[in-house]
């Protein structure tokens, strides 16, 4: 059941990405994980950026809507909060709902976005151990 819910959230995130809504993430591995899930969007990375956090918020706030998808640990929570406040002050709408939905489903299993593709694949194997077609080919 959580596989279907998480898959639905990923489809929602892809819809936002296709609309050109920027997705704030922490780093390169987060981007790689999301791309593995078929989400190709305008990713804005916080870690490794030469910009300060407020400058990143300014860049993101050039769009009226922004998805904040930081990790689920203390640092990620603090980043999400700070970025959300800064983006709101700049007159844009930060979306934390996707992050909250993912956290709600994965809280006990993963703590970061980079683990998301692996976790979803694991859930898929649990849901469909013999594949969707019923043909199981071990790797």
N, C-alpha and C positions, 0 to 999 in steps of 0.2 A: 504494500500500500504506500509506504513512504517513497518507493521508487517512482510511482506514478505522480505523486505530489511534487517530488523534486524535479522530475522531468517537466512537469507543467510549469514550474517556476523558471526553469531554464528556457522554455519556450517563450514565456513572458519577457524574460531578460533579452532574448534574441529579438523580439518584437521592438523593444525599446532601442536596442542597438541599431536595428534597421531604420529606425526613425532618425538616427543620427544623434541620439541623446548620449552625451559623454558618460563614461563609466570610470569613476575614480577607484583605483586599486592600489595596493601597496607596492607591488614589484613585478619584475619580468616573469617569474614563475607563476604568478597569479594570471597574467595574460596568457601564458602558454596553456595553462589548465583550462581557461575559458575557451580558448581557440580549439582545444581538443574536443570540447563540447559543442563546437559549431557556432560559437558566439564570436563574431567578428565585428568589433565596434571601434569607436573612438575612445581608446583607453588612455587615461591620464594616470601616470605612475607617480606615487608620492616618494617612495624610496629611490635613492640614486638621482633624484632630480636636483639640478643646481638651484632651484627656486626654493624660497622659504614657503612654509605652509600657507600663509595668507596669499602669497603670489600664486600658488597652485589653485587656491579657491578663486582668485580673480580670473585665472585662465578658464577654469571650469564654468564660472558664472557668466561667461560670454554667451552661454546657452541658457535658456529660461528654465530648463529642467536638467538635473544631474542625478545619476544613480551613484550612491556611495556604497562601495562593496569592499570594505576593509575586512581584515581578519577578525576572528571572534574572540581573540585574547584581550587582555587588558589594554595593551598598546593599540590594538585595532579599534577597541571601543572608544578610547580617548581620541584617536584620530577621527573617527566617525563623528563624534560629538563636536569637536573643534571645527572640522570642515563644514559640518552642517550649520553651525552657528555663523561662521564667516560667510558662507554662501547665502544664507538668509539675509544677512546684513547687506549683502551686495544686490539684493533684490531678485534672486533666483530661487527656484524651488528644489531643495535637495530631497531625493527619494531614498528613504532608509527602509522602506517596506520590503523590498526584495531581500535585503540583508537580513532583516528580522525573520522573514519566512524561512530562509535557508538555515539560519541559526536554530529556529524552532524544530526543524526536522533533523538536523545533523549535530546538535549540541553535544551529545554524548560520544560522537564518533570522530569528528574532525574539529580542528581549531583554526584552520586557515583556508583561504580560497584555493591555494595551490593543490590542496588535497581533494578538491571537489570532483574533478574528473575521475580520479581513481575510486572515490567513494561511490559515485553514481554507477560506475562500471561494476563495482562489487554488489551493489543493490540489484542491478540488472541480472547478474549471475544468480543471485538468490531468488529473484522473482521468476526467472526463466532459465533454470539450470541446464536445460537441453536446447537452449536457443529458442527464438520465437517460432521457428519452423518445426521444432521438434528434432532437428538433426544436431547431435552434439559431436563436435570434433575437438578433442583436447589439443591444447597448444603445446 
